[in-house]
Amino acid sequence: QVQLVESGGGLVQAGGSLRLSCAASGRISSFNVMAWYRQAPGKQRELVAAAAASGTTNYLDSVKGRFTISRDNAKNTVYLQMNSLKPEDTAVYYCHAMRIVQTTQSYWGQGTQVIVSS
């Protein structure tokens, strides 16, 4: 069983930066996609950024140019660098890992809270 542990959340003023980390108990190189999702109160969970093993990345339109996802296979860690934070970025951020080995395997972290004050 793979465990994902997020860290790096907190309270920051608008315009500030945070870097989220997601440490995996297994080799992240085995995962087809590593991603960050977020869920704000009363809203559905949404995909913020994804990084494929091929190196391809995708971002939610509202975070493009501000957030950067990266994978460090040597450390089995995925990062989300968040710059120019806005109050609407306030949410619980979740790390997600997915791989296809005969069947689709999907894993979630417990989440880390990000609060951006205006």
N, C-alpha and C positions, 0 to 999 in steps of 0.2 A: 504494500500500500504506500502510495506516495503522499507525503505531507508537504504542504506549502505554507510558509509562515511569512506574513507581511509585516513590515515595520516602516517607520518613517513618517507616519501621519502626525497631525497635530494642528495647532491653531496658528494661523498666519494672517497678516494683513493683506488686503488687496494689493496686487502688484508684486507680492513676494514670491518666493520659490520654496519648493519642497522636493525631496527626492525619496520616492518610495522604493523599497526593496522587497523582493519575494525570494526567499531562500527555499530551495527544494531539497527534499531528502534523497532524491534520486538524480540521475543524470538528465539535465534538461535537454541535452543534445538528442535524447530519444523522443522528444516531443515535437510533433509536427508544428504546433502553434503554441506560443505562450502569449497570454493577453492580460490586459487590465480592464476590468469592468467597474462601474460605479452605480450606486443606488442612492438617490436622494430621498428624503422623507416623502411618502405619498406618491412616489414615482416608480416606474419600472426600472429594473436593472438595465443598463445600456453598455455597449462595448465602447471603450475609450480608445484603446490602442492594441494592436496585435502585431506580433513578430513571428514570421514563419522561419522554419529551420533554414530555408533557402536564403534568408536575409531580407525578404520582402516585408515591408511594414505598411500598416494601414491605421488611419486615425479617424476619429469622430470629427466631423467638419468644424465643430466649435472649438476644438483644441489644436487644430493644425497650426503649426508655426509656434506653438507655445509649449507643447508636451513632446517628449522624445522617449520612445521605448528602446531598450537595449537588452541584449542577452549576453551574459558572461558564462560561457559553457564551463570554463575552468573552475569557476566558483559556484556553478549550479545556481546562479542567481539572475533574476530578471529585475530590471530597474525601470522606473518611470520618473523621468525628470520633468518637473512641472514648473514652468516659469510664468511670469505675468498672471498670477492667479487672480481669479475673479470670484465674487461671492457665489455666483451660480455654479462654481466648481465644488462647492460644499457637498459632501456625500461620504458614504462609506465606500472605500475602494477595495476591490477584490482581485486577487490574482487567480488566473485560470490556466490550466495546462491540458492540452488535448493531444492524443496520439492515436493512430490507427494501427492496431496490431490484431489482425483478423476481425476484431470488433473495435468500436470507438471507446477509448478510455478517457474519462473526463474527471479532472480534479479541481477543487476549489480551496482557497485559503479561507481564513476566518474573518478577514476584512480588517482594514485600518481606517480610522476616522480622519477625515480632512475637513477642517472648518476654516473658511476664508471670511474674515471680517471686513466690513466696508469702512 
